[in-house]
Amino acid sequence: MNTRRTFLQTAVAGFAALFLFFWNKITLQHLNTTTPKKYSFPFNKNKLVTFDDEFIVISQSETKVYSAHCTHLGCRIDKMEGNRLICPCHGSEYDLNGKVMKGPAYKNLTELKAQISEDGKTITIES
């Protein structure tokens, strides 16, 4: 009987580990990109925060671009309250430098490379 119990415990632990492995792969897969892509769109330097489907453009003393995907489960961040970026799914909050202020997210937003055109009217983002 002790052998049966040990076998069942080992089997349950193995299935749990396998489930967690695949769950992690499934939930984080959409955050990984294989080749860099470039996006260009109009830029308004007078607007503090601009939300796009994939990006958050923040124009303070210098312009920074962050991924619009929450680092918790990848929900799109599309709102700001005060000086905090708010994830609508589980309430994670980030400051305007992309740093986590409130969980459940524990990783900062991913900063992306961006270049503003010479005339200042277009921003090109590489992700």
DOMAR-794867 format. One line per field, with one value per residue (C-alpha): x, y, z; chain; residue number from 1; residue in three letters. Coordinates in Angstrom, 3 decimals. Last residue first. Layout:
! residues N
u = X:...
v = Y:...
w = Z:...
ch = A:...
i = NUM:...
aa = Ala:...
***
This chain:
! residues 127
u = 9.952:11.415:9.485:9.559:8.123:6.858:6.259:9.520:10.963:14.099:12.072:11.811:13.543:12.398:13.913:11.561:11.330:9.722:7.429:8.835:8.497:6.479:2.943:0.344:1.181:1.526:4.213:5.936:8.432:7.660:9.216:5.749:4.875:3.303:0.155:-1.202:-4.969:-5.802:-7.237:-7.426:-3.664:-3.152:-0.404:0.217:0.713:-2.864:-4.891:-3.759:-5.452:-4.718:-2.523:-3.089:-3.205:0.034:-0.376:1.681:4.131:1.302:1.447:1.649:5.365:7.221:8.420:10.428:10.579:12.884:12.033:8.562:6.985:5.664:4.732:2.871:3.021:1.245:-2.355:-1.344:-1.555:-0.028:1.118:2.363:0.975:2.982:5.463:2.712:4.058:2.434:3.147:6.009:6.341:9.442:9.501:12.237:12.130:11.159:8.802:8.000:5.019:2.513:4.327:4.033:0.646:1.112:4.694:3.921:0.848:2.938:5.509:2.854:0.917:4.076:4.983:1.449:1.477:4.800:3.635:0.453:2.475:4.950:2.154:0.342:3.498:4.281:0.732:0.890:4.242:2.874:0.000
v = 46.011:48.959:52.208:55.014:58.362:60.946:64.718:65.839:67.303:65.231:62.068:60.640:57.354:54.580:51.521:49.751:49.701:46.564:47.320:46.477:42.968:42.101:42.254:41.373:44.064:47.765:50.336:48.413:50.587:51.751:55.217:56.819:54.712:51.277:49.816:46.263:46.211:42.665:43.094:46.857:47.440:50.984:53.453:55.809:59.572:60.390:57.550:56.324:53.905:51.549:48.776:45.737:42.460:40.441:38.194:39.936:41.967:44.180:44.687:48.269:47.828:50.953:54.017:56.851:60.512:62.790:65.565:63.971:62.394:58.909:56.650:53.481:50.792:47.792:48.919:52.566:54.773:58.268:59.835:63.393:64.940:67.947:65.787:64.623:61.854:60.442:56.745:54.482:50.818:48.701:44.974:42.966:39.239:36.430:38.069:36.701:38.150:35.817:32.785:33.890:32.329:29.147:28.386:29.039:26.794:24.089:23.990:24.308:21.340:19.228:20.038:19.173:15.927:14.923:15.815:13.769:10.770:10.958:11.098:8.215:6.054:6.803:5.879:2.628:1.725:2.352:0.000
w = -31.417:-33.280:-33.064:-35.609:-34.496:-36.936:-36.735:-35.120:-38.375:-37.921:-37.341:-33.833:-33.162:-30.892:-29.266:-26.890:-23.101:-21.701:-18.783:-15.360:-13.966:-10.832:-12.148:-9.465:-8.616:-7.748:-8.596:-11.369:-13.245:-16.797:-16.304:-16.247:-13.195:-13.535:-11.991:-12.055:-11.683:-12.810:-16.295:-16.893:-16.530:-15.229:-16.172:-13.272:-13.174:-12.184:-13.641:-17.056:-19.409:-22.261:-20.948:-23.143:-21.225:-21.394:-18.364:-15.657:-17.767:-18.998:-22.753:-24.034:-24.713:-23.723:-25.631:-24.136:-25.141:-23.170:-20.725:-20.660:-23.707:-22.964:-25.883:-24.908:-27.554:-29.093:-29.593:-29.214:-26.138:-26.152:-22.890:-22.236:-25.454:-26.634:-28.554:-30.900:-33.143:-36.254:-36.927:-37.854:-36.914:-37.294:-36.639:-34.988:-35.692:-33.326:-30.911:-27.469:-25.600:-27.311:-25.917:-22.294:-21.496:-23.529:-22.448:-18.772:-18.955:-20.649:-17.827:-15.122:-16.551:-16.769:-13.158:-11.998:-13.996:-12.411:-8.892:-9.402:-10.687:-7.800:-5.243:-6.938:-7.006:-3.368:-2.356:-4.351:-2.778:0.734:0.000
ch = A:A:A:A:A:A:A:A:A:A:A:A:A:A:A:A:A:A:A:A:A:A:A:A:A:A:A:A:A:A:A:A:A:A:A:A:A:A:A:A:A:A:A:A:A:A:A:A:A:A:A:A:A:A:A:A:A:A:A:A:A:A:A:A:A:A:A:A:A:A:A:A:A:A:A:A:A:A:A:A:A:A:A:A:A:A:A:A:A:A:A:A:A:A:A:A:A:A:A:A:A:A:A:A:A:A:A:A:A:A:A:A:A:A:A:A:A:A:A:A:A:A:A:A:A:A:A
i = 127:126:125:124:123:122:121:120:119:118:117:116:115:114:113:112:111:110:109:108:107:106:105:104:103:102:101:100:99:98:97:96:95:94:93:92:91:90:89:88:87:86:85:84:83:82:81:80:79:78:77:76:75:74:73:72:71:70:69:68:67:66:65:64:63:62:61:60:59:58:57:56:55:54:53:52:51:50:49:48:47:46:45:44:43:42:41:40:39:38:37:36:35:34:33:32:31:30:29:28:27:26:25:24:23:22:21:20:19:18:17:16:15:14:13:12:11:10:9:8:7:6:5:4:3:2:1
aa = Ser:Glu:Ile:Thr:Ile:Thr:Lys:Gly:Asp:Glu:Ser:Ile:Gln:Ala:Lys:Leu:Glu:Thr:Leu:Asn:Lys:Tyr:Ala:Pro:Gly:Lys:Met:Val:Lys:Gly:Asn:Leu:Asp:Tyr:Glu:Ser:Gly:His:Cys:Pro:Cys:Ile:Leu:Arg:Asn:Gly:Glu:Met:Lys:Asp:Ile:Arg:Cys:Gly:Leu:His:Thr:Cys:His:Ala:Ser:Tyr:Val:Lys:Thr:Glu:Ser:Gln:Ser:Ile:Val:Ile:Phe:Glu:Asp:Asp:Phe:Thr:Val:Leu:Lys:Asn:Lys:Asn:Phe:Pro:Phe:Ser:Tyr:Lys:Lys:Pro:Thr:Thr:Thr:Asn:Leu:His:Gln:Leu:Thr:Ile:Lys:Asn:Trp:Phe:Phe:Leu:Phe:Leu:Ala:Ala:Phe:Gly:Ala:Val:Ala:Thr:Gln:Leu:Phe:Thr:Arg:Arg:Thr:Asn:Met
***
